[in-house]
């Protein structure tokens, strides 16, 4: 039973790394582009160390469409927290509305028809 949640935990960890790889450098806009690219690649390596096992283990319990949906929801949650806490950006009402529509998508992906 706990093994079913392992992909979600691993996907969350991988998304934290990937969010920093893709967006963390935005706080260091004066750094040379080649430096932030190399730093991002280094961070992304850790993302793959969690992403690949998450998908391998997750494929035992979920379809690939379900895995991708889980990953996207986690990405949005991680990014929302990241943008507010790390980048100091405002979370706007229309973002919430968009996320609600994504929740509807999750319902349709996971619903047994």
C-alpha positions, 0 to 999 in steps of 0.5 A: 500500500505504501509503495503506491505513494512512493511515486508521488513522493518521488515526483514531488522531490523531483519537481522541487529540484526541477523548479529550482533548475528552471526558475531558481536562477531568476533571482540571479539575473546578473549571473552569466547565462552560461553559469546558470545553464550549467548550474541548472543542468547540475540541479536537473541531474538530481531531478532525473534521479527521482523522476525516473524511479517515480515513473518506473515504480508508478507504472505498476499502479498507474497508467502513463496518462495518470502518472503525467497528470499526477506529475503536472498537479505536483508541478503546479503545487510546487511551482505555486509555493516556489513562486510565492516563497522564493520569487516573492510573486503574488498568487492571483485569483485567476491562477486558482481558477485555472487550477480548479479546471485542472482538478476537473481534468484530474477527475476525468483522467482518474474516473473509472468509466 
